């Protein structure tokens, strides 16, 4: 068995396989399929300061090589999370990480502060990149000034491991990553979904209720891989890679591009046990290639 342990700031992961927010619920929904304590971390669905209804239906559409979604951060708010969800997940023996979103730096900071008070939540993933929220989520992630305003506000309010999730819908993702690092991010995760669209040619209208949505799945992997490589060469903090990871070989590509850990998203909808299959596949590949630790292949491309 190779050593699969990695660190994201002060966060210690027993293996580098985590779940992507919005694809794994609160983890509880998958406990019949996966021994949750065997995962490196679970990033729970997006949480906001106030409850959100999300977008109208339809808000999902299959596409060749992936899927589109415009769920719009539907959740019951951070107070509900703290009172009702946290007691159910706090004793799961892995890193339970909350994805935090907001419509202003103040919203983000207040939501993060409330989660900061939860003893057994060791990290948050700050979503400055959601492409489906009309009132701010997209804007923060696409400019250095926007990213700076949110990360700075949250860093003052939040004292544990801060991972910032980056948008691919930008001209230079490395600049955004460097800004997040300068404002105190402990790590960055990328990529969030690419903006996409599907059209019903019989109805002559977009399939999704708000016309556009986030594209995820195998189709985005080459873009995600390129951006992870760029960012890993631009910052000193750890990079968490995600986007179209369907199997262990995909994950290994992300490690070689410079990712310290990875998140699996859309693949969970296809195979709810895919995360541990990827973990085992990584270990098998490392053994076959004489690697004693996953650390040996992080950033290994020439």
Secondary structure, DSSP 4 states (H G I P E B T S, - for coil): --B--EEETTEEESSSEEEPTTSSTTSGGGTTTS-GGGSSEEEEEEE-SS-B--PPSP-EEEETTEEEE-----B--HHHIIIIIHHHHTTSSSEEEEEE--SSHHHHHHHHHHHHT-TT--EEEEE---TT-TTTHHHHHHSHHHHHHHHHHHHHH--SEEEEEPPSSSS-HHHHHHHHHHTT-SEEEE--PEEEE-EETTTTEESSTTSEEEEESGGGHHHHHHHHHHHHTT-SSEEEE-SS--SHHHHHHHHHHT-SEEEE-THHHH-TTHHHHHHHHHHHHHHHTT-SBGGGGTT---
